[in-house]
Amino acid sequence: MNSKDLTGFKTWFASYVAPYYTQDPVHDQPIRLKQEHTLRVCKEIVGLGAALGRQSQDMLLAETMALFHDIGRFEQYATYGTFKDAVSENHAELGLRVLAEQKVLGVCSENEQFLITRAIANHNVRTLPQDEEGQVLFFSRLLRDADKLDVWQVFVDHYERRNEVSNSTITWGLPDTGICSPKILDALRRGKMADTADMVSLGDFKLLQMSWVFDLNFEPTFQAVRQRRYVERIAGSLPQTPEVREVVGVLQARLEKHAHTVMEGKDDDP
């Protein structure tokens, strides 16, 4: 593929999303949220690729992956009225069906299609399959990092403006009880990502988002998280209990350790 193909993909994306908008601001808000998120992830992945010194052909592929990583979200919301995969369907798999049915990637080589679709399939799994390697592993990690960087910003914006606007699609409708579950807190203490199955409150959801620090892959991503203060800003919307302060310290130590050193084996060329 070349730059003209990417331009064509962007035109197709805008045309595909347009019919999902209505004249209802409440309905349109989540659609706009995902469309704008997608475009920002494209910028994030290009920025990460540049910081890692990747070649332009790699970045064409990476930006294509970013452009289509959430294409299933629009049909998901139209059909189920939610972005929660557990009560609807896996949005990555749904998106791959859309791309296949509409033959969107037809201009790409067989290998390019393989890399794009595998990265999209892997972008929302809890942990990457252990048998992934080479370029698939690199691009999957790159897309996951770029996605997290913008999703964090979406959540931070929501929490910091929570008195001005409410959007239950962002917070999955979880109750804001001010309580954080012991299982969630313990996962962060142990340096593990929290499990969505253990969430019972909005506080748990915030801690889970913070725990994504344990699933980052590249030095520039760690640096961005530190510079943008995502952990501290999300933590600022939580009850300032000793338990919360403890896990924030664990997360800050993780960021401090990795923001200045390349994670072993993760920044290497595939």
N, C-alpha and C positions, 0 to 999 in steps of 0.2 A: 504494500500500500504506500501511498505518497500523501503529501500535504493536501492535494485536491480531494483525495478520498476522505480525509478527515473533515474537510470543509463540507463535503456532501453528507457525512454522518451528522454533523451539527445541524444542517438544514433539515435532515430527516427527523432528528430528535425534536426540534421545535415543532415540526408539523405533526408529529405523533402526539405530543403532549397537548397541543392546542385544543382538541375536542373535549378534553377532560375538564376544561374550565366551563363554568356556568355563570350566570349573573348573580349567584348567591355568594356573598363574601365569606360566609361561614364555611360553605362547602369548598370554596376555592382556596382558602388559606392553607390547608395541608398540601394541596397540589402545588401551589406556588412555593411552599417550603421545600418540597422535594426537587422541584425544578431548579431553584436557586442553589440548593445544596449541591446538586449534580455539577453545576457550572463552577462552583467554588472548589469542589474536589478535583476538577480538571486543572485548576490553577495550582492547587496544593501538590498534585502529583508531578506536574511540570517543574515546580520549584524544588521538590525533593530530588527529582532526576538530575536537575542542573547542579545541585549541591553535591551529588554523588558522581558527577562527571560523565553521565551517560551520553551515548551517541544519539543523534537526532532521530534515527530510525527507531531506536528503542522508545523514544519519547512520543513518537506518533502512535505506537502501539499502546503505551501507557495511558495516553490521553484518551484513546478510544475505549480502553477498559473503564476508565473513570466516567466517561460520557454515558456508558451503557450499564454501569454496575447496578443502578437502581431503576432501570427501565421498567421492571416489574412492579414497582411501587404504585404506579398510576392505575393499572388495572386492579391491583390488590385493593386500593382504597375505593375504587368505583364499585367493586364487587362486594367487599366485606365491611367497608366503612372503618377500617383500622389499618395500622401499620404493624400490628403485632402478629408476627408469623405464627406463633403458637396457637392462635385462635382463628387463623385464616389459612395461609399456605406460605411456603418458603418463597420469599420474593425474588431471590436469586434464580431459583429454578423457573419461576413464572417468567422472569425477564428473559431467560435463555430460550424459552418457548416462543416468546414474542419475536426475538431476533431470528430464530429458525423459521418460523411461519412466514415472516415477511422477507426472508432471505436478505437481511440487511448487510451481512458480512460477505456477500458474494464476490465483492471486488478484492477481498483479501486472499492471500495464498492459504493453502491448507494448514501450514504451520502457524501462520498468523491467526487464523481462526481458532486453532487449538489453544494457543497461548491466551487469546482474549477470553474465550469461553471458560477455560480452566480458572483464570484469575477471577472472573465474575463469580463462578461457582464457589470459589474459596473465600470470597470477601466477607461473608457473614457467618462462616462456621466458627464454632467456639475455639477450636484449635486446628491448625493446618494438618492435613493428612501426613503421616510420617514418611510416606513413600514419595512425596513430591520432591523434586530436585531440579537443578539447573535453572533454566529461564522461567519455568513455571513457578518455581519456588520464589525466585527473585521478584517477578511481577506480582505474585500473590501478596508477598510481604509489602511491596511498595504500595499497592492499592489499599491494603488494610491500614497502613500508616496514614496515607492521605485521607482516607475516609474518616478515620478517628479524629484527625486534626480538625476537620470541619464539623463533625458531629459534636465534638466538645464545644466548639464555638456556638453552635445552635443551642445547646443546653445552657451554657453560661448566659447567653443573651436572654433566654427564657427566664432563668432564675433571677437574674438581676433586674428584669422588668416585670416580675411576677405580679406586682400591684397594678400594672397597666394593662396587661393582656393575659388571657388564659387560653391554653391550647392543650386539651386533654390527649390529643394524638401524640404529643411530644412525651408526655409523662405516663402514657398508658393508663390513665385514669386511676393511678395508685393513690391511696389516701395519704394526706400529709399529717401523719400522727405525731411527728416529732420523735419517733422511736426508731432506733436502728437495731436490726436483728443480730443476736450473738453470732449466728453462723456466718453472716456477711462480714461482720467485724473480724472474726477469726480468720477468714480467708485472706483478708488484707494483711493481718499480722504475720501470716505465714508466707507472704509474698506470692499469693495466688489470685487469679481472677475470681471474682465472685460469681455465683451461679444464679441465673434468673429464677430457677426453681425455688430458691430460698428467699426471694423478695416478697415482702408483705406490705411495704410502705414506700412512700416517695423517698424517704431517707435512705432506704436500702438501694433504691434505684440510683441515687446520687453516688453512693459508695461503689456500686458496681461500675459506674462510669469512671470513677477515679481509679478503679482496679485495672482498667485497660492499660495503665502504665506498664503492667507486667507482660503485655503482649506487643510491645513496640519492638522495632527491628533495626532502625538505622539511627546513627548519631545525629543527623540533622533533625530527625523527628523529636528526639529527646530534647535537643536544644530549643526547638519551637515550643514544646510543652512548657519548658522552664520559662522562656521569655514571655509567653502569653499568660503564664501563671494560672493555667487551667485547674490544677489541683487545689490551689489556695482559693480560687474564686468559687469553685463548687463547694469546697469545705466551708466557705463563709456563709453559705445558705443552710448549713446543718446546725443542729444544737451543739454548742461548744462544750461537750462533755469530755472527761478525761479519756474515754475510749476513742472518741473521734480524733482528739489531738494526738493520741498515740499512733493511730493508723496513718494520719497525715504525715507524721514524722517518718514512718516507714516508706511512704511514697516519695517524700522529698529526698530521702537518702538514696533511693533507687535512681531518681532523676539526676542527682548530683554525681553518682557513680558513673552513669552512662552518657551524660551530656558532653563529656570531654574525651571519651575514648570510644573507639569503634567496637561494637559488640563482636566477640570472637566468632568468626565464621559467617557473620550476617551481612557485612558490607563488602564481602568479596564478590568479584565478578562471577556470574554463573558459568 
